[in-house]
Amino acid sequence: MPARRSARTALSLAAAVLLSASAAACGDTGALRGAGPTTTAVSPTRLWPDLRPASSPAYPYAVATRETVKGVTVPAGGARKVDPVDVVEAELAAHPGDYGPKGAYHATVDRMRQCRPGGQRSRCPLLKPHYRDLTGDGRADLTLGFRLYPTNQTAVRVYTVEGRRLVQVLADNDALTGVELAGRALIERSPADTSGYEYRTTWVWDPGQRAMVFSRDEYLHVGDGRHGKKKPSPSPSASPGAR
């Protein structure tokens, strides 16, 4: 008997036993009852098998980014001992095309100055850092988020430690409604242009590329009835990983 058929038969018998037990508890005679017809399995159908394969991707999408953070040395205590403000300021200095006077996120530089002692904390764009092992090496990695002014986008960054070096292994910019850590995956939620729907993007660690890579992009019904906003088009000067 084929394995799939055996499994289906076992499940049907198990369902029948549960139905019998329920009936007996209600004073039934205990006889087996049919669970009804089983839906016939339909195998996948491959469409257009002679279709010529595409020679290049439909559009560029940075599925992985990896960059050593210049000017930041990791103390003996690991990622938890690194100053998140230093990390973000290192990015601002390394990417003048994005954060310079003509950059898409130029106002972020002035806002970051408010994150230092004596600054107006309510104007600091840096969000609370989170620490979790996302790479599987048993050590905590650093997940940062900061607002990208003057846009409505948020930068999401993940950093791991290699020796005394801090290495950025995820860089993504998007208009976000939420970010979650689930196990070793990072999930971003973004508003869709249809009421009651959202985009949900999942990033996971890839040992081969030694970076967090784009794993899944979903368009989900959330049923809240709110009207989402259309996702913004990427800026020509956006960092790798920006959408």
C-alpha positions as CSV (number, residue, x, y, z in Angstrom):
1,M,0.0,0.0,0.0
2,P,1.4,3.5,-0.9
3,A,2.7,5.5,2.1
4,R,0.4,8.4,1.4
5,R,-2.6,6.1,1.2
6,S,-1.5,4.4,4.5
7,A,-1.3,7.7,6.2
8,R,-4.7,8.8,5.0
9,T,-6.2,5.5,6.2
10,A,-4.6,5.9,9.6
11,L,-6.0,9.4,9.9
12,S,-9.4,8.2,8.9
13,L,-9.3,5.4,11.5
14,A,-8.2,7.8,14.2
15,A,-11.0,10.2,13.3
16,A,-13.5,7.3,13.5
17,V,-12.2,6.2,16.9
18,L,-12.6,9.8,18.2
19,L,-16.1,9.9,16.9
20,S,-16.9,6.6,18.5
21,A,-15.5,7.7,21.9
22,S,-17.6,10.9,21.7
23,A,-20.7,9.0,20.8
24,A,-20.2,6.5,23.6
25,A,-19.9,9.4,26.1
26,C,-23.3,10.6,25.0
27,G,-25.0,7.2,25.4
28,D,-24.5,6.0,21.8
29,T,-24.1,2.3,21.0
30,G,-20.4,2.9,20.0
31,A,-20.7,1.8,16.4
32,L,-18.3,3.3,13.9
33,R,-19.5,6.1,11.7
34,G,-18.3,7.3,8.4
35,A,-16.6,10.7,8.3
36,G,-17.9,11.4,4.8
37,P,-16.2,11.4,1.5
38,T,-12.5,12.4,1.3
39,T,-11.4,15.0,-1.2
40,T,-9.4,13.5,-4.1
41,A,-5.8,14.8,-4.2
42,V,-4.9,16.7,-7.3
43,S,-1.3,16.7,-8.4
44,P,0.4,20.0,-9.5
45,T,0.1,20.9,-13.1
46,R,3.1,22.5,-14.8
47,L,2.1,25.2,-17.2
48,W,4.0,26.0,-20.4
49,P,6.9,23.5,-19.9
50,D,8.6,24.9,-23.1
51,L,8.7,28.4,-21.8
52,R,12.1,30.0,-22.4
53,P,13.8,30.7,-19.0
54,A,14.6,34.3,-18.2
55,S,18.2,35.2,-18.5
56,S,18.1,37.9,-15.7
57,P,16.0,38.8,-12.7
58,A,12.8,40.8,-13.4
59,Y,14.0,43.6,-11.2
60,P,17.0,44.1,-8.8
61,Y,16.3,43.1,-5.2
62,A,19.1,42.9,-2.6
63,V,18.3,39.6,-0.9
64,A,21.4,39.9,1.3
65,T,23.8,42.7,2.5
66,R,27.0,42.3,4.4
67,E,29.3,45.1,5.5
68,T,31.9,45.6,8.2
69,V,31.1,48.7,10.4
70,K,34.1,51.0,10.2
71,G,35.1,53.0,13.3
72,V,33.4,50.7,15.8
73,T,35.4,48.1,17.8
74,V,33.5,45.5,19.8
75,P,34.4,45.4,23.5
76,A,35.0,42.1,25.3
77,G,31.4,41.9,26.3
78,G,30.1,41.4,22.7
79,A,27.2,43.2,20.9
80,R,25.6,44.2,24.2
81,K,28.5,46.5,25.0
82,V,28.5,48.4,21.7
83,D,26.9,51.9,21.8
84,P,24.0,51.8,19.3
85,V,24.4,55.6,18.7
86,D,28.0,55.0,17.6
87,V,26.8,52.3,15.2
88,V,24.2,54.5,13.5
89,E,26.5,57.4,13.3
90,A,29.1,55.2,11.6
91,E,26.5,54.4,8.9
92,L,25.6,58.0,8.4
93,A,29.3,58.8,7.9
94,A,29.9,55.8,5.6
95,H,26.9,56.7,3.2
96,P,26.9,60.4,2.4
97,G,24.9,59.7,-0.7
98,D,22.0,58.7,1.5
99,Y,22.5,61.0,4.5
100,G,24.3,64.0,3.1
101,P,22.7,67.4,2.3
102,K,21.2,66.0,-0.9
103,G,20.5,62.6,0.4
104,A,17.0,61.1,0.7
105,Y,17.5,60.8,4.5
106,H,19.4,64.0,5.1
107,A,17.4,65.1,8.1
108,T,18.4,61.9,10.0
109,V,21.8,63.4,10.7
110,D,20.5,66.3,12.7
111,R,18.0,64.1,14.6
112,M,20.8,61.7,15.6
113,R,22.6,64.5,17.5
114,Q,19.6,64.5,19.8
115,C,20.5,60.9,20.9
116,R,23.6,62.1,22.7
117,P,23.6,63.3,26.4
118,G,22.0,66.7,26.7
119,G,19.9,66.2,23.5
120,Q,16.1,66.2,23.2
121,R,15.4,62.5,23.5
122,S,11.9,62.8,22.0
123,R,13.5,63.9,18.8
124,C,16.1,61.0,18.7
125,P,15.2,58.7,15.8
126,L,16.9,55.6,17.3
127,L,14.5,52.9,18.5
128,K,15.2,50.6,21.4
129,P,17.9,48.0,20.5
130,H,17.1,44.3,20.8
131,Y,19.6,41.4,21.4
132,R,19.0,37.9,20.2
133,D,21.0,35.1,18.6
134,L,19.9,35.2,15.0
135,T,22.9,33.6,13.4
136,G,23.0,30.4,15.5
137,D,26.5,31.0,16.9
138,G,25.2,31.1,20.5
139,R,26.0,34.8,21.0
140,A,23.6,37.7,21.0
141,D,23.3,39.7,17.8
142,L,22.2,43.4,17.7
143,T,19.0,44.5,16.0
144,L,18.6,48.2,15.5
145,G,15.8,50.4,14.1
146,F,15.9,54.1,13.4
147,R,13.6,56.5,11.6
148,L,14.7,57.9,8.3
149,Y,13.8,61.6,8.2
150,P,12.2,63.4,6.3
151,T,10.5,60.2,4.9
152,N,8.1,57.9,6.7
153,Q,10.5,55.0,6.4
154,T,12.3,53.1,9.1
155,A,15.7,51.5,8.8
156,V,16.1,48.0,10.1
157,R,19.6,46.7,10.7
158,V,21.1,43.5,12.2
159,Y,24.7,43.2,13.3
160,T,26.8,40.2,14.3
161,V,30.2,40.1,16.0
162,E,33.2,38.5,14.3
163,G,36.3,38.8,16.6
164,R,36.3,42.4,17.5
165,R,34.6,43.5,14.3
166,L,30.9,44.5,14.1
167,V,29.4,43.2,10.8
168,Q,26.1,44.4,9.4
169,V,24.2,41.4,8.1
170,L,20.8,42.9,7.3
171,A,20.0,46.4,6.0
172,D,16.4,47.2,4.9
173,N,14.4,50.4,4.7
174,D,10.7,50.4,4.4
175,A,7.5,52.0,5.6
176,L,6.7,49.8,8.6
177,T,3.8,49.1,10.9
178,G,5.7,46.6,13.0
179,V,8.8,44.4,13.3
180,E,9.0,41.0,15.1
181,L,11.6,38.5,16.1
182,A,10.3,35.0,15.8
183,G,12.9,32.4,16.7
184,R,15.9,33.3,14.5
185,A,13.8,35.1,11.9
186,L,13.1,38.8,11.6
187,I,9.6,39.7,10.3
188,E,8.7,43.1,8.9
189,R,5.1,44.3,8.5
190,S,4.2,47.1,6.0
191,P,0.9,48.7,5.1
192,A,-0.7,47.6,1.8
193,D,-2.7,49.7,-0.6
194,T,-5.8,47.6,0.0
195,S,-8.0,48.0,3.1
196,G,-7.5,45.2,5.6
197,Y,-4.3,43.8,4.0
198,E,-0.6,44.1,4.8
199,Y,2.8,43.0,3.4
200,R,4.8,40.7,5.6
201,T,8.5,40.1,4.8
202,T,10.7,37.5,6.5
203,W,14.5,37.5,6.8
204,V,16.5,34.5,8.0
205,W,20.2,33.7,8.5
206,D,22.0,32.1,5.5
207,P,25.3,30.4,6.5
208,G,26.5,30.3,2.9
209,Q,26.2,34.1,2.4
210,R,26.8,34.8,6.1
211,A,24.0,37.3,6.1
212,M,20.3,37.6,6.8
213,V,18.6,36.9,3.5
214,F,15.1,37.6,2.1
215,S,13.1,34.4,2.7
216,R,9.4,35.2,2.2
217,D,7.2,38.0,1.1
218,E,3.5,37.6,1.9
219,Y,0.4,39.7,1.1
220,L,-2.0,38.9,4.0
221,H,-5.5,39.7,5.0
222,V,-5.4,41.2,8.6
223,G,-9.1,42.0,8.7
224,D,-8.8,45.3,10.6
225,G,-10.5,47.3,8.0
226,R,-8.0,50.1,8.0
227,H,-6.9,51.6,4.8
228,G,-3.2,51.0,4.2
229,K,-0.9,53.3,2.3
230,K,0.9,52.4,-0.8
231,K,4.5,51.3,-0.3
232,P,6.9,54.1,-1.3
233,S,9.1,53.8,-4.3
234,P,12.7,53.3,-3.5
235,S,15.0,56.3,-3.6
236,P,17.7,56.2,-6.3
237,S,20.3,56.9,-3.5
238,A,18.9,54.3,-1.1
239,S,21.3,51.9,0.7
240,P,21.6,48.3,-0.4
241,G,18.6,46.5,0.9
242,A,16.2,49.4,0.6
243,R,12.9,48.9,-1.1
